Amino acid sequence: MKDLTDEEYDALDEYYTKNPPDVDPWKNKFLGDKSPRTVIVDDFSVRWLMVKAIETQKSTIEIIHEMIQKEIAATH
């Protein structure tokens, strides 16, 4: 991606100042959307996820995704 000129940066700044993005997570209630979510977990779960991430060389998101996939597969 090419670098933006000062004029392009200024135009983007002005646009987003006048048209801020809608980031209200409650407005995106569909399961198929790709918007990020925040989940609060306890210290034990965080530590377990970090150990698994280091052990498997995967991100915590990948580990959670795999856990959910296994759970779904087990129920069908």
FENKARA-V531370 format. One line per field, one symbol per residue. burial: 1 if it has 24 or more other C-alpha atoms within 12 Angstrom, else 0. A space follows every 50 residues. Layout:
burial = ???
This chain:
burial = 00000000000000000000000000000000000000000000000010 00000000000010000000000000
